[in-house]
Amino acid sequence: MARILLGITGGIAAYKACELVRLLVRAGHEVLPLPTPGAERFVAAETFYALARIAPPADPYPHLGRADALVIAPLTANTLAKLAHGLADNVLTEAALAHRGPLVVAPAMNTRMWEHPATQANVDVLRDRGAIVVEPGVGELAEGEVGAGRMAEPAEIATIVAQALVGLEGSALEARPPEDSVQSGVSGALVGKHVLVTAGGTREPLDSVRFLGNRSSGRMGVALAAEARRRGAKVTLLAANLTVDPPDGVQIVNTPTAADVERETHVRSAAADVVVMAAAVADYRPVEPWAAKRPKDSVTWKVVLEPTADVLAGLGARERNGQVLVGFGAETGAAGLDRKRAMLHDKNLDLVVYNDVSREGTGFDADENEVVLITRAGERAVPRAPKPLIAAAVLDEVERLLEQSKQEDRSGSA
Ligand SMILES: Cc1cc2nc3c(=O)[nH]c(=O)nc-3n(C[C@H](O)[C@H](O)[C@H](O)COP(=O)(O)O)c2cc1C
């Protein structure tokens, strides 16, 4: 299907690249492994060639040939720095300079290395050049520390590579609806559309181990992503500390804090036909989180909180060209519905999904929800139902809004 250069660099997670090779080969791709000398200290190059079902290349320049995508997993801090600065001192960094097309990287390293300003600046350089960064997850690292830096799972990386290939313009892999929607004859306004969904609840650090969070599980956003995908959309899910499994076949970007949601939404929303902001994003964050764990003592710990950016208002204020913008509003009490009615106009949204989180068994961290859909055309109450059914009702409304904007476009250009 596609020709993929797979760079593997010198971290413990190199062993996970074996699974990634298998997944890419199983998906029908031709994979050329490009392990760095550092990677070969962990896994022999022959293992990668065997899994890719190819002989070690005899040609000295196979890495400079045409490729549909360059994937680097794991990406060390060292190679990341080289990529950011354009160094070319091994086959992988040479390939990276010669490659034209999607670059997908999955960094993996010790938490302090990942959080270092030099590393973060290098990641930003790559992002600004259009690289797709599969964020490392939080968990136990090889050296026993716990924190951000663990390489994303191979299945997640393979899914993102598939999405990057679908998004290629002007090639044999040109954008098309997901195959299962073609096979099952799915039709509707969401087929082939880009849908960006935020899900979960953000956590704002108080120190290196404590945070201010909320009770959102991410079930509602995950149900929306799954339903959009089922309706034939290409879905990107910005995942904030999900406590449920994300659906298959969607691109997942980890966004643990409000700042991450803001940054990734900003970068990715311009290409989206529909943006659904279902995550519970913190309204306030500690002004000065401690870098390390604050030791326990008898002194009162006063924390000053500052407001976070209003991402939804920022999206609503932009030129949208037919993009449908959906906001979720969790409120408690009778005045909540009025506040959400006002939000539709104040933030220039197309649809507000109001839910009263004071009710027992619905809303945050529950399997069911009960919502009111508020649009400029009117309001519709959706009675208590499992979240997948609520997601279907929300996306019915989104499809109606997409059709409406298509018709307005037609009558505008007639
Ligand atoms: C046991 C061990 C584990 C390592 N794990 C990582 C890692 O996970 N991430 C990282 O950035 N560097 C890691 N390093 C350091 C890299 O191997 C080192 O920076 C090397 O120069 C990377 O070369 P490369 O980027 O060309 O593959 C590790 C080193 C050792 C000895």
The ligand as an SDF file (V2000), in Angstrom:
LIG
                    3D

 31 33  0  0  0  0  0  0  0  0999 V2000
   19.9800    1.7960   28.9600 C   0  0  0  0  0  0  0  0  0  0  0  0
   19.7970    3.0820   28.1870 C   0  0  0  0  0  0  0  0  0  0  0  0
   18.5260    3.5120   27.9020 C   0  0  0  0  0  0  0  0  0  0  0  0
   18.3170    4.7130   27.2040 C   0  0  0  0  0  0  0  0  0  0  0  0
   17.0490    5.1190   26.9470 N   0  0  0  0  0  0  0  0  0  0  0  0
   16.8470    6.2910   26.3130 C   0  0  0  0  0  0  0  0  0  0  0  0
   15.5380    6.7350   26.0450 C   0  0  0  0  0  0  0  0  0  0  0  0
   14.5400    6.0860   26.3520 O   0  0  0  0  0  0  0  0  0  0  0  0
   15.3790    7.9400   25.4270 N   0  0  0  0  0  0  0  0  0  0  0  0
   16.4470    8.7160   25.0660 C   0  0  0  0  0  0  0  0  0  0  0  0
   16.2250    9.8160   24.5490 O   0  0  0  0  0  0  0  0  0  0  0  0
   17.7100    8.2830   25.2760 N   0  0  0  0  0  0  0  0  0  0  0  0
   17.9460    7.1110   25.8840 C   0  0  0  0  0  0  0  0  0  0  0  0
   19.2040    6.6750   26.1120 N   0  0  0  0  0  0  0  0  0  0  0  0
   20.3370    7.5000   25.6270 C   0  0  0  0  0  0  0  0  0  0  0  0
   20.5590    7.2510   24.1430 C   0  0  0  0  0  0  0  0  0  0  0  0
   20.8160    5.8800   23.8900 O   0  0  0  0  0  0  0  0  0  0  0  0
   21.7340    8.1090   23.6600 C   0  0  0  0  0  0  0  0  0  0  0  0
   21.3660    9.4880   23.7560 O   0  0  0  0  0  0  0  0  0  0  0  0
   22.1260    7.7930   22.2430 C   0  0  0  0  0  0  0  0  0  0  0  0
   23.1900    8.6530   21.8740 O   0  0  0  0  0  0  0  0  0  0  0  0
   20.9760    7.9140   21.2810 C   0  0  0  0  0  0  0  0  0  0  0  0
   21.4300    7.7110   19.9570 O   0  0  0  0  0  0  0  0  0  0  0  0
   20.4270    7.8090   18.7150 P   0  0  0  0  0  0  0  0  0  0  0  0
   19.5240    8.9690   18.9570 O   0  0  0  0  0  0  0  0  0  0  0  0
   21.3260    8.0340   17.5250 O   0  0  0  0  0  0  0  0  0  0  0  0
   19.7370    6.5090   18.6140 O   0  0  0  0  0  0  0  0  0  0  0  0
   19.4360    5.4780   26.7840 C   0  0  0  0  0  0  0  0  0  0  0  0
   20.7270    5.0090   27.0650 C   0  0  0  0  0  0  0  0  0  0  0  0
   20.9110    3.8330   27.7390 C   0  0  0  0  0  0  0  0  0  0  0  0
   22.3030    3.3550   28.0180 C   0  0  0  0  0  0  0  0  0  0  0  0
  1  2  1  0
  2  3  1  0
  2 30  2  0
  3  4  2  0
  4  5  1  0
  4 28  1  0
  5  6  2  0
  6  7  1  0
  6 13  1  0
  7  8  2  0
  7  9  1  0
  9 10  1  0
 10 11  2  0
 10 12  1  0
 12 13  2  0
 13 14  1  0
 14 15  1  0
 14 28  1  0
 15 16  1  0
 16 17  1  0
 16 18  1  0
 18 19  1  0
 18 20  1  0
 20 21  1  0
 20 22  1  0
 22 23  1  0
 23 24  1  0
 24 25  2  0
 24 26  1  0
 24 27  1  0
 28 29  2  0
 29 30  1  0
 30 31  1  0
M  END
$$$$
